[in-house]
């Protein structure tokens, strides 16, 4: 069983489903409302755990009802919470999600995730050193992302940086990450007007761009490669697809799979995740992914 450490956000998702998004100043009736555990860090931790990894979560929640529910949810999914701490004077992080017209849009409120500082992560150093793969995202302070990148370089640990939500990343962080997994929007913010193929060639076997239904693109050192996605006729909720992809990719690479095979595994897991509501609700088990890969 491979060991995955996830440094990242833990949110409660407040999810509205509607026929369409309201225009400015407009009020619409929604079809459904749910509160479900989420946060990019917690989502990726749960995804990896369901796929058979031993997962440790490093993050912060508030001392409130949401915080308790989110800790309980991580435990129920087999994720270690030894480094998840309720903090005072901050509410738990929340993500306000609208699902409409077959896709989602999200506003995050940082809350306790802002307390995930380098000094906090430093207390989990032994867990990070023992991990086969470390996963990090950007719903936490920028200085913490930089600290983890330097830590991974220092101790020769593999690091997946999922640069979401999108913001500029220092050259040092890019250099220290083993893999960087932006979607097309995040790529544009990371690299500006730079040509996509040029940047893929600059970062072979490292920069992996997810393109939704068009698959996943990277450069293998010789040529540009596209790993096709799996078609889903009627997706129910795409909220957790990217996080499922990253959790699955982390597990597959940690297990020693090559990039192509790992991306196929991750694509299949992501395609299964959109068939049920909630960021974590559709995240598949290892058995479910392997059965679908045989088809």
C-alpha positions in Angstrom: 0.0 0.0 0.0 1.6 3.3 -1.1 1.7 6.3 1.2 0.2 9.6 0.0 0.4 12.8 2.0 -2.0 15.6 1.1 -1.3 19.2 2.2 -4.4 21.2 1.4 -7.8 22.6 2.0 -10.7 21.1 3.9 -14.0 22.8 3.0 -17.7 22.3 3.4 -19.3 22.5 -0.1 -22.6 24.4 -0.2 -24.1 23.2 -3.5 -27.0 24.7 -5.4 -28.3 22.9 -8.6 -30.2 25.1 -11.0 -31.3 25.2 -14.6 -28.9 28.1 -15.3 -26.8 30.7 -13.5 -28.5 34.0 -12.6 -27.5 37.2 -14.2 -26.3 40.2 -12.1 -29.3 41.4 -10.0 -31.4 38.4 -10.9 -33.0 35.9 -8.5 -33.7 32.4 -9.7 -35.3 29.3 -8.1 -32.9 26.5 -7.7 -33.7 22.8 -8.0 -31.7 21.4 -5.1 -29.4 22.4 -2.2 -26.9 20.2 -0.3 -24.0 20.6 2.1 -21.3 18.0 1.4 -17.7 17.7 2.6 -15.1 19.0 0.1 -12.1 21.2 -0.3 -9.5 20.3 -3.0 -7.1 18.8 -0.4 -9.7 16.7 1.3 -11.2 15.6 -2.0 -7.9 14.4 -3.3 -7.2 12.6 0.0 -10.5 10.8 -0.2 -10.0 9.9 -3.8 -6.6 8.4 -3.1 -7.8 6.5 -0.1 -10.7 5.0 -2.0 -8.2 3.8 -4.6 -6.3 1.9 -2.0 -3.6 4.2 -0.8 -2.6 4.9 2.8 -3.4 8.6 3.0 -2.5 11.3 5.6 -4.3 14.7 5.5 -2.5 17.8 6.6 -4.9 20.7 7.0 -7.0 23.0 9.3 -10.7 23.3 10.1 -12.7 25.6 12.3 -14.1 24.8 15.7 -17.6 24.6 14.4 -20.2 22.1 13.2 -18.7 22.0 9.7 -15.3 21.3 11.1 -16.5 18.3 13.1 -18.4 16.9 10.2 -15.4 17.2 7.9 -13.1 15.5 10.3 -15.6 12.7 10.8 -15.9 12.3 7.0 -12.1 12.0 6.5 -12.0 9.3 9.2 -14.9 7.4 7.6 -13.0 7.4 4.3 -9.9 5.9 5.9 -7.8 9.1 5.8 -5.5 9.8 8.7 -6.4 13.0 10.6 -3.4 13.1 12.9 -2.4 16.4 11.3 -5.9 18.0 11.0 -6.4 20.5 13.7 -9.5 22.7 14.6 -8.3 26.3 14.9 -9.9 29.1 17.0 -11.1 32.4 15.7 -11.7 31.1 12.2 -14.7 29.4 10.7 -14.2 26.3 8.6 -13.5 26.9 4.9 -16.5 26.8 2.6 -17.0 26.5 -1.2 -20.2 27.9 -2.7 -20.9 25.9 -5.8 -23.5 26.4 -8.5 -24.2 23.4 -10.8 -26.0 24.5 -14.0 -25.9 23.6 -17.7 -23.7 20.6 -17.2 -20.9 22.3 -15.4 -20.0 24.1 -12.2 -18.7 27.4 -10.9 -17.3 27.9 -7.4 -16.5 30.7 -5.0 -14.3 29.7 -2.1 -14.1 31.3 1.4 -10.7 30.4 2.8 -11.6 30.4 6.6 -9.4 28.1 8.6 -7.5 27.0 5.5 -5.6 30.2 5.8 -4.1 28.9 9.1 -2.3 26.1 7.2 1.1 27.9 7.6 4.6 26.6 7.0 5.1 26.2 10.7 2.0 24.1 10.9 3.1 21.8 8.1 6.6 21.6 9.6 5.0 19.7 12.5 4.1 16.9 10.0 7.6 16.6 8.6 7.9 12.9 9.6 4.7 12.1 7.7 5.9 14.0 4.6 9.3 12.2 4.7 7.5 8.8 4.9 5.2 9.5 1.9 5.7 8.0 -1.5 3.9 11.0 -3.0 2.9 14.4 -1.8 0.0 16.3 -3.2 -0.6 20.0 -2.8 -3.1 22.6 -4.2 -3.7 26.3 -4.0 -6.6 26.8 -1.7 -4.0 27.4 1.1 -1.5 30.2 1.6 1.1 30.7 -1.2 4.0 30.6 1.4 2.9 27.1 2.4 2.9 25.9 -1.2 6.5 27.3 -1.5 7.5 25.7 1.8 6.3 22.2 0.7 8.0 22.6 -2.7 11.3 23.4 -1.0 10.8 20.6 1.5 10.2 18.1 -1.3 13.4 19.2 -3.1 15.5 19.0 0.1 14.3 15.5 1.0 14.0 14.2 -2.6 10.2 13.6 -2.3 7.9 13.4 -5.3 5.4 16.3 -5.5 2.3 16.8 -7.5 1.3 20.5 -7.7 -2.3 20.9 -8.7 -2.3 24.7 -9.3 -6.0 25.3 -8.5 -7.5 27.7 -7.9 -5.3 29.4 -10.5 -2.7 32.0 -9.5 0.9 32.7 -10.5 3.5 30.2 -9.2 7.1 31.0 -8.6 9.8 29.5 -10.8 11.2 27.8 -7.8 7.9 26.0 -7.1 7.7 24.9 -10.7 11.3 23.7 -10.6 10.8 21.7 -7.4 7.5 20.0 -8.4 7.7 16.6 -10.0 4.4 17.0 -11.8 2.2 20.1 -12.4 -1.4 19.4 -13.4 -3.3 22.6 -14.5 -6.4 22.6 -16.6 -6.5 24.9 -19.6 -7.6 28.0 -17.6 -5.0 27.4 -15.0 -2.3 26.9 -17.6 -3.1 30.3 -19.1 -2.7 32.0 -15.7 0.5 30.1 -14.9 2.2 30.8 -18.2 0.4 33.7 -19.7 0.5 34.0 -23.4 3.1 31.3 -23.8 2.4 28.7 -26.5 1.0 25.5 -25.0 3.1 23.1 -27.1 6.2 25.2 -26.3 5.7 24.9 -22.6 4.9 21.2 -22.7 8.2 20.7 -24.5 10.0 22.8 -22.0 8.6 20.7 -19.1 8.6 17.1 -20.5 7.1 14.4 -18.3 6.2 17.2 -15.8 3.6 19.6 -17.2 0.3 17.7 -17.6 -2.6 19.7 -19.0 -6.1 18.4 -18.4 -8.6 19.4 -21.2 -11.9 17.9 -20.0 -13.6 15.9 -22.7 -10.5 16.3 -24.9 -8.3 14.3 -22.6 -5.0 15.0 -21.1 -1.9 16.4 -22.8 1.8 16.2 -22.0 5.2 15.9 -23.7 7.2 12.7 -23.2 10.6 14.1 -24.2 10.2 13.2 -27.8 6.7 14.1 -28.8 3.4 15.6 -27.5 1.0 12.9 -26.2 -2.8 13.1 -25.7 -4.4 10.5 -23.4 -8.1 10.4 -24.4 -10.8 10.9 -21.9 -13.7 8.5 -21.3 -17.0 9.7 -22.7 -19.8 10.3 -20.2 -23.2 10.8 -21.8 -25.0 12.5 -18.9 -22.7 13.7 -16.1 -24.5 14.4 -12.8 -21.9 16.5 -11.1 -18.4 17.5 -12.4 -17.3 19.2 -9.2 -14.9 16.5 -8.0 -13.6 15.3 -11.3 -10.3 17.2 -11.3 -9.6 16.2 -7.7 -10.4 12.5 -8.4 -8.0 12.8 -11.4 -5.2 14.1 -9.2 -5.8 11.6 -6.4 -5.8 8.7 -8.8 -2.7 10.0 -10.7 -0.9 10.3 -7.4 -1.7 6.7 -6.5 -0.8 5.3 -9.9 2.5 7.1 -10.1 3.4 6.1 -6.5 2.7 2.5 -7.4 5.3 2.7 -10.2 3.1 3.0 -13.2 4.4 4.9 -16.2 2.8 8.3 -17.1 0.6 7.0 -19.9 -0.8 4.2 -17.8 -1.2 6.5 -14.8 -3.1 9.0 -16.9 -5.4 6.4 -18.3 -6.1 5.2 -14.7 -6.7 8.8 -13.6 -9.0 9.6 -16.6 -11.1 6.5 -15.9 -11.4 7.4 -12.2 -12.4 10.9 -13.1 -15.1 9.7 -15.6 -16.7 7.6 -12.9 -16.7 10.4 -10.4 -19.1 12.6 -12.3 -21.9 10.0 -12.2 -23.1 10.9 -8.7 -23.7 14.2 -6.9 -21.1 15.8 -4.6 -17.4 16.3 -5.0 -16.7 13.1 -3.1 -20.0 11.3 -3.7 -19.0 9.7 -7.0 -15.3 9.0 -6.2 -14.8 5.4 -7.2 -13.2 2.5 -5.5 -10.1 0.7 -6.9 -12.3 -2.2 -7.9 -14.7 0.0 -9.9 -11.8 1.7 -11.8 -10.1 -1.6 -12.6 -13.3 -3.2 -13.8 -14.0 -0.3 -16.2 -10.4 -0.3 -17.5 -11.0 -3.9 -18.6 -13.9 -2.9 -20.9 
